[in-house]
Amino acid sequence: MNYCEKIRYRIYSVEKEAFPVMVDRLLGLLPEGEAVLRLAFFGMPASNDEYLARREVLKEKVAARFEEREPALSYVSQPPLHAALLVEVHSFVPDEMDKIVYKQFHNYPYCVLVNEEGRFLFAGGFQSDDLNKSIEQQSVEVFRHIDGLLAFERFPIFSIIRQWNYIEQITSFREENQHYQSFNNVRGDFYAKTTWENGYPAATGIGANLGGVLVDLDAAVFSSPSAYTTPIDNPLQVAAHAYSDKVLETAKQKKATPKFERAKSMTFDNRRLIYISGTAAIRGEESLKGVGLARQLQATMENIARLTGPARPIILRVYLKDKALNAEAERLMNEYRLDIPVSYMWADVCRDELLIEIEGIAIE
């Protein structure tokens, strides 16, 4: 079996109880007999002080549960629309050819999978030590942490295949600087340290109500000629890294484009895993404005279909700008009869006019 046949993605959720109790219940639902690579928790603290306190509870409980096999961990301040707390679990069913090593880098747990196909890094939870700093300052610190880990584990910067970027109040401004544009400028500077001959990572840039800047990532260095990565464009859309200035916001007179591909695949012999970037109702580089949720969702799913081709989505995450749209969004999504795990989050999308954004993973 290759990577595509051994990777697993699941979603678990619980109703409202005391936060430590909810965490215990979710940890009790984790699959047995699999190596957990990543835990991404989603919830809604009332303030950044509460966010930090709950993040510590999570860290302590996950460390106690896994001991020397602690996976990458993140706590995203986004309210799930069907639960009080939700966890997305990335796990792996190893065989005798797979070696998984769990480590810590400056108190960030992460793991490295090594087999005949290559080396695969699962890391995350990267944040600034001070959530009161500007988004620009926080982003600089986050990418400094990422740079250090990648160098330590000998993963080139261009080996990042998938990146999740959560940005507090993503469309807000601090003085003249829009949060998302400030983040994009810092990301652009970090990415400029290398060349991206095989395309940028797949990525999501999405809002969080609290938590500053938070980044998770997957990276890969391949060792077999039958294993490789490929950037995927959508002919209906301009590549995000090729946007013109008219769709970018100003941050200190600098306008770096969002450096990501619409999707990126990992091929293993005759199988492909596709990371679907955060996808919305954008054609060319312009949003579909004033058309309502149904049309935006339809356009978004059309864009995803262009990216995945014959590959089948196996997990999706739906972000809604207005939680009042949840019932309609769920009804419309059910019409696709996907029969896969889908989570619904209340979150700001990177453009004010966009009502919905969807990301996911597909396998062919």
C-alpha positions in Angstrom: 0.0 0.0 0.0 1.2 3.5 -0.7 0.6 6.8 1.1 -2.8 7.5 -0.3 -4.1 4.1 1.0 -2.7 4.7 4.5 -3.6 8.3 5.3 -6.9 8.9 7.2 -9.0 12.1 7.8 -11.8 12.3 10.4 -13.9 14.8 12.2 -15.2 14.5 15.8 -17.3 16.9 17.8 -19.0 17.3 21.2 -21.8 19.4 22.6 -21.2 22.1 25.2 -19.7 21.1 28.6 -16.9 22.4 30.7 -13.9 22.8 28.4 -11.6 20.2 30.0 -14.5 17.7 29.8 -15.1 18.4 26.1 -11.4 17.8 25.4 -11.4 14.5 27.3 -14.4 13.3 25.4 -12.8 14.2 22.0 -9.6 12.5 22.9 -11.6 9.4 23.9 -13.0 9.2 20.4 -9.6 9.1 18.6 -9.0 6.0 16.4 -7.1 3.0 17.9 -4.3 1.3 16.0 -3.4 4.4 13.9 -0.6 6.9 14.3 -2.1 10.3 14.9 -0.2 12.9 12.9 -2.2 16.1 13.5 -5.0 17.3 15.8 -6.7 20.6 14.8 -9.2 21.8 17.5 -11.9 24.4 16.6 -13.8 26.3 19.3 -15.0 29.7 20.4 -13.3 31.3 23.5 -14.7 34.6 24.7 -11.4 36.5 24.8 -7.7 36.0 24.0 -7.0 35.4 27.7 -9.5 32.6 27.6 -8.1 31.4 24.3 -4.6 31.1 25.8 -5.9 29.4 28.9 -7.8 26.8 26.9 -4.8 26.3 24.6 -2.7 25.4 27.7 -5.4 22.9 28.8 -5.3 21.3 25.3 -1.6 21.1 25.3 -1.5 19.4 28.8 -4.2 16.9 28.0 -2.8 16.0 24.6 0.7 15.6 26.0 -0.7 13.3 28.8 -2.7 11.3 26.3 0.1 10.7 23.8 3.2 11.0 26.0 6.2 10.4 23.6 4.0 10.3 20.5 2.5 13.8 20.7 1.1 14.9 17.2 1.1 18.3 15.7 -1.5 20.4 17.6 -3.4 23.6 16.9 -6.3 25.4 18.5 -8.2 27.6 16.1 -10.6 30.2 17.4 -13.4 29.5 15.0 -16.9 28.5 16.1 -18.0 25.2 14.7 -21.7 25.5 13.7 -22.8 22.1 14.9 -20.8 21.7 18.1 -19.1 23.5 21.0 -15.7 21.9 20.2 -14.5 20.0 17.2 -11.3 18.2 16.2 -10.1 17.3 12.8 -7.8 14.3 13.0 -5.1 13.3 10.5 -3.8 9.8 11.1 -1.8 7.1 9.3 -1.9 3.3 9.3 1.8 2.4 9.1 3.3 -0.9 7.9 6.8 -2.3 8.4 8.2 0.1 5.8 7.0 3.3 7.7 8.9 5.0 10.5 7.2 7.8 12.3 9.2 9.9 14.7 7.6 12.4 17.2 9.6 15.4 18.3 9.4 18.8 19.8 10.8 22.1 18.4 10.7 25.0 20.9 7.6 23.4 22.5 5.9 22.8 19.2 5.1 19.1 18.8 5.5 17.6 15.3 6.2 14.4 13.6 8.1 13.1 10.6 7.1 10.0 8.5 9.9 8.3 6.6 9.4 5.5 4.1 10.6 4.4 0.7 8.5 7.2 -1.0 10.1 10.1 1.0 10.1 12.1 4.2 6.8 13.8 5.3 6.6 16.5 7.9 3.4 17.4 9.9 3.8 20.5 12.0 1.7 23.4 13.3 0.4 25.5 16.0 2.9 28.2 15.1 2.1 31.5 16.8 3.6 34.6 18.3 4.4 34.7 22.0 2.3 38.0 22.2 -1.1 38.1 20.5 -1.3 41.9 21.1 1.4 42.6 18.6 0.4 43.7 15.1 -0.4 41.0 12.5 2.8 41.9 10.7 4.9 41.4 13.8 3.2 38.2 14.7 3.6 36.9 11.1 7.3 37.6 11.2 7.6 35.5 14.4 5.5 32.7 13.0 7.6 32.3 9.9 10.8 32.5 12.0 9.6 29.5 13.9 8.7 27.7 10.7 12.1 28.5 9.1 13.8 27.1 12.2 12.0 23.8 12.2 12.4 23.3 8.4 16.1 23.9 8.7 16.5 21.7 11.7 14.7 18.8 9.9 16.3 19.5 6.5 13.1 20.3 4.7 13.7 23.1 2.1 11.1 25.9 2.3 9.9 24.9 -1.1 9.0 21.4 0.3 5.9 22.9 2.0 3.0 21.4 0.1 0.0 22.5 2.3 -0.4 25.5 4.6 -3.3 26.5 6.7 -3.2 30.2 7.7 -5.6 31.5 10.4 -5.6 35.2 10.9 -7.5 37.1 13.6 -10.1 39.5 12.1 -8.6 38.8 8.6 -10.3 41.7 6.8 -9.8 44.3 9.5 -7.3 47.1 9.5 -4.8 48.3 12.0 -4.2 51.9 11.0 -3.6 51.7 7.2 -2.7 48.0 7.2 -5.3 45.3 6.4 -4.5 42.1 8.4 -4.6 39.7 5.4 -2.4 41.9 3.3 0.1 42.3 6.1 0.2 38.6 6.5 0.7 38.1 2.7 3.5 40.6 2.7 5.4 38.7 5.3 4.7 35.3 3.7 5.9 36.7 0.4 9.2 37.8 2.0 9.6 34.4 3.6 8.9 32.6 0.4 11.3 34.8 -1.5 14.2 33.1 0.3 13.9 30.2 -2.1 12.7 29.4 -5.6 9.4 27.7 -6.3 10.0 25.8 -9.5 7.2 23.4 -8.8 4.6 25.8 -7.6 3.7 27.3 -4.3 1.9 25.3 -1.6 -1.8 24.8 -1.5 -3.2 27.0 1.2 -6.1 28.6 3.0 -6.1 32.1 4.4 -9.1 32.4 6.6 -10.3 34.5 9.5 -10.4 33.6 13.1 -12.2 35.7 15.7 -9.2 35.5 18.2 -5.8 33.9 18.4 -3.7 36.2 16.4 -1.8 34.5 13.5 -1.7 30.7 13.5 -0.1 28.5 10.9 -0.1 24.7 10.3 1.7 22.9 7.5 2.6 19.7 5.7 5.8 19.3 3.8 7.4 16.5 1.8 10.8 15.6 0.3 10.4 12.7 -2.1 12.9 9.8 -2.6 11.2 7.8 -5.3 10.8 8.7 -9.0 7.2 7.5 -8.7 6.4 10.0 -6.0 6.2 13.7 -6.8 4.1 16.8 -6.3 2.3 18.9 -9.0 0.7 22.4 -8.8 -2.9 22.5 -10.1 -4.4 25.6 -11.8 -8.1 26.3 -12.4 -8.7 27.7 -15.9 -11.7 29.6 -14.6 -9.5 31.5 -12.2 -6.4 33.7 -12.2 -3.7 32.1 -10.0 -3.8 33.9 -6.6 -0.1 34.6 -6.9 -0.7 36.4 -10.2 -3.5 38.8 -8.9 -3.3 42.4 -10.0 -3.0 45.3 -7.6 -6.7 46.1 -7.9 -7.8 43.1 -5.8 -5.1 43.6 -3.2 -5.3 45.8 -0.1 -2.5 48.2 0.9 -0.2 47.5 3.8 2.5 50.1 4.2 2.4 50.8 0.5 3.3 47.1 -0.2 1.0 44.7 -2.1 2.3 41.2 -2.1 0.1 38.7 -3.8 -1.2 35.6 -1.9 1.5 33.0 -2.6 -0.4 29.8 -3.0 -1.7 27.4 -5.7 -5.4 26.6 -6.2 -4.5 23.0 -5.4 -1.5 20.8 -5.2 -1.3 17.0 -5.6 1.1 14.3 -4.3 1.3 11.4 -6.7 2.3 7.9 -5.6 2.5 5.5 -8.5 -1.1 5.5 -9.8 -2.7 7.2 -6.9 -3.0 11.0 -6.1 -3.8 12.9 -3.0 -5.0 16.5 -3.8 -4.8 19.3 -1.3 -7.7 21.7 -2.2 -6.8 25.3 -1.2 -9.5 27.6 0.3 -11.8 28.0 -2.7 -14.6 30.5 -3.2 -16.8 32.0 -5.9 -14.1 33.8 -7.8 -13.9 33.8 -11.6 -10.8 35.3 -13.2 -9.7 37.4 -10.2 -13.1 38.9 -9.4 -15.7 37.7 -6.8 -19.2 36.9 -7.9 -20.9 39.7 -6.0 -24.5 40.1 -5.0 -25.6 36.6 -6.3 -26.5 35.0 -3.0 -25.2 32.0 -1.2 -26.7 29.3 -3.6 -24.9 30.7 -6.6 -21.6 31.3 -4.7 -21.7 27.8 -3.4 -22.4 26.4 -6.8 -19.5 28.3 -8.3 -17.2 27.2 -5.5 -18.0 23.6 -6.0 -17.6 24.0 -9.8 -14.1 25.4 -9.1 -13.3 22.5 -6.8 -14.4 20.0 -9.5 -12.1 21.7 -12.0 -9.2 21.2 -9.5 -9.9 17.6 -8.5 -11.0 16.1 -11.9 -11.8 12.4 -11.3 -10.4 12.4 -7.8 -13.0 12.2 -5.0 -13.1 14.6 -2.1 -12.7 12.6 1.2 -13.0 15.6 3.7 -14.2 19.2 3.3 -14.3 22.2 5.6 -16.9 24.9 4.9 -16.4 28.4 6.1 -19.5 30.7 6.3 -19.3 34.5 6.8 -22.8 34.6 8.4 -23.8 31.7 10.7 -27.5 32.3 9.7 -26.6 30.8 6.3 -25.7 27.5 7.9 -29.0 25.6 7.3 -29.1 26.7 3.6 -25.4 25.8 3.1 -25.9 22.4 4.6 -29.0 21.7 2.5 -27.2 22.7 -0.7 -24.1 20.7 0.2 -26.2 17.6 1.0 -27.5 17.8 -2.6 -24.0 16.7 -3.8 -24.4 13.4 -1.9 -20.7 13.3 -1.0 -21.1 11.1 2.1 -17.9 12.3 3.6 -16.9 14.2 6.8 -17.8 17.9 6.4 -17.3 20.5 9.1 -19.1 23.9 9.0 -17.3 26.9 10.6 -18.3 30.5 11.2 -15.4 32.6 10.0 -14.5 35.7 8.0 -13.5 35.0 4.4 -10.7 37.0 3.0 -13.0 39.2 0.9 -16.0 41.0 2.4 -18.3 40.1 -0.5 -17.6 36.4 -0.3 -20.2 34.4 1.7 -18.6 31.0 1.6 -15.2 29.3 1.2 -14.5 25.6 1.0 -11.3 23.6 1.4 -10.5 19.9 1.5 -8.6 16.9 0.4 -9.4 14.5 -2.4 -7.9 11.2 -3.4 -7.9 9.4 -6.8 
